[in-house]
Amino acid sequence: MPVPSEPVTLAAPGAETCLVVARLAAAATDIPLSQVLHARRLDRRCASARALAMYLAHVALGLPMTRVAAGFGRHRSTVAHACRRIEERREIAGWDRYVAALEDDARRLTLSASAGGARG
């Protein structure tokens, strides 16, 4: 599928954190980072990977929904919808374990990134 070239540039507060979880979601879902961060919805798989990234930013890392929305170039209601979708799927045991592992990874990655920034 050709992807329209309208990548999102993450320049909002919390954008660095959003980029970390976007990379994690991209790797976990095998969706290119450029598509996870794309300004348009694209297909269902891209939108689901983006929803997962937004969920991780809000739930695992505690970013307010308004910051997550700004970081992904979306509206706050889009982030709320994404979080509800991911949370509803957590009723499925395998999905819950998968998301829990990604939450742990997100926390670990942001801690190591902030520790690295504190040293330099």
Phi and psi in degrees as a GROMACS rama.xvg file:
@    title "Ramachandran Plot"
@    xaxis  label "Phi"
@    yaxis  label "Psi"
@TYPE xy
-69.4174  138.917  PRO-2
-104.634  122.621  VAL-3
-59.6532  141.497  PRO-4
-90.9974  83.7334  SER-5
-134.848  64.7644  GLU-6
-68.2472  150.876  PRO-7
-86.4629  135.109  VAL-8
-100.066  126.595  THR-9
-89.5496  99.871  LEU-10
-124.207  2.34559  ALA-11
-83.2992  164.304  ALA-12
-57.4761  134.638  PRO-13
84.459  3.34295  GLY-14
-63.7345  -36.9618  ALA-15
-62.641  -41.5988  GLU-16
-64.8934  -40.9291  THR-17
-62.5245  -36.5235  CYS-18
-65.9675  -39.3338  LEU-19
-60.3696  -48.953  VAL-20
-72.4217  -29.3468  VAL-21
-65.2994  -41.6802  ALA-22
-62.9276  -42.1981  ARG-23
-63.5777  -46.2847  LEU-24
-65.0915  -38.8481  ALA-25
-61.6072  -46.4729  ALA-26
-65.448  -41.0972  ALA-27
-69.8492  -29.0437  ALA-28
-105.359  -2.95927  THR-29
60.0815  38.3671  ASP-30
-110.194  132.91  ILE-31
-57.5758  140.919  PRO-32
-54.2542  -39.7081  LEU-33
-59.9996  -30.7125  SER-34
-81.2527  -32.9215  GLN-35
-64.4436  -36.8468  VAL-36
-93.6565  4.84072  LEU-37
-62.7606  145.876  HIS-38
-66.6928  -28.535  ALA-39
-97.4856  163.642  ARG-40
-63.602  -40.7999  ARG-41
64.8  -142.362  LEU-42
-92.033  178.079  ASP-43
-60.8769  -40.0818  ARG-44
-63.6072  -41.4183  ARG-45
-65.9184  -44.0291  CYS-46
-63.5068  -37.3619  ALA-47
-68.3162  -40.4743  SER-48
-63.915  -41.0708  ALA-49
-64.7482  -41.691  ARG-50
-60.5539  -42.1869  ALA-51
-61.5434  -43.7106  LEU-52
-63.0319  -43.4995  ALA-53
-64.8558  -39.6057  MET-54
-60.4582  -46.8413  TYR-55
-61.6605  -41.3652  LEU-56
-62.2785  -42.5855  ALA-57
-79.7286  -52.1013  HIS-58
-80.3605  -51.018  VAL-59
-74.4005  -37.2106  ALA-60
-105.793  -6.34083  LEU-61
74.7525  17.0223  GLY-62
-69.8854  137.391  LEU-63
-61.4226  148.672  PRO-64
-57.04  -33.6799  MET-65
-65.671  -37.0156  THR-66
-70.7218  -40.2262  ARG-67
-62.3378  -44.8617  VAL-68
-58.4875  -46.8158  ALA-69
-64.8962  -40.2383  ALA-70
-64.1487  -30.5106  GLY-71
-103.298  2.9618  PHE-72
66.8325  36.0795  GLY-73
-124.585  173.176  ARG-74
-86.9793  152.236  HIS-75
-56.7967  -37.0781  ARG-76
-64.6862  -29.3337  SER-77
-67.3887  -40.8271  THR-78
-65.1056  -43.3242  VAL-79
-60.5404  -43.2742  ALA-80
-63.6055  -43.6363  HIS-81
-60.4906  -44.6906  ALA-82
-63.4391  -40.8318  CYS-83
-62.662  -43.465  ARG-84
-60.4812  -46.5296  ARG-85
-66.7804  -43.4225  ILE-86
-62.3812  -40.5978  GLU-87
-61.0936  -37.5262  GLU-88
-73.132  -14.8596  ARG-89
-69.4625  -6.60719  ARG-90
-66.8359  -22.2981  GLU-91
-84.5297  120.71  ILE-92
-54.995  -48.5227  ALA-93
-62.7913  -41.6642  GLY-94
-65.8181  -40.2844  TRP-95
-61.1469  -44.489  ASP-96
-63.7792  -40.7728  ARG-97
-61.2624  -48.4059  TYR-98
-67.8363  -39.4034  VAL-99
-60.3473  -41.4784  ALA-100
-64.9326  -39.8346  ALA-101
-66.2947  -36.9495  LEU-102
-60.8079  -44.7574  GLU-103
-61.2394  -43.6171  ASP-104
-61.6056  -43.327  ASP-105
-61.523  -44.2482  ALA-106
-63.2067  -43.8155  ARG-107
-63.8945  -43.9008  ARG-108
-64.6266  -41.0649  LEU-109
-73.3137  -32.9053  THR-110
-66.1641  -44.1007  LEU-111
-68.7624  -33.4278  SER-112
-67.6451  -41.5777  ALA-113
-72.4813  -32.5733  SER-114
-68.0285  -38.7107  ALA-115
-65.8855  -38.2013  GLY-116
-70.7678  -29.7445  GLY-117
-72.4101  -29.6591  ALA-118
-73.9554  -38.6481  ARG-119
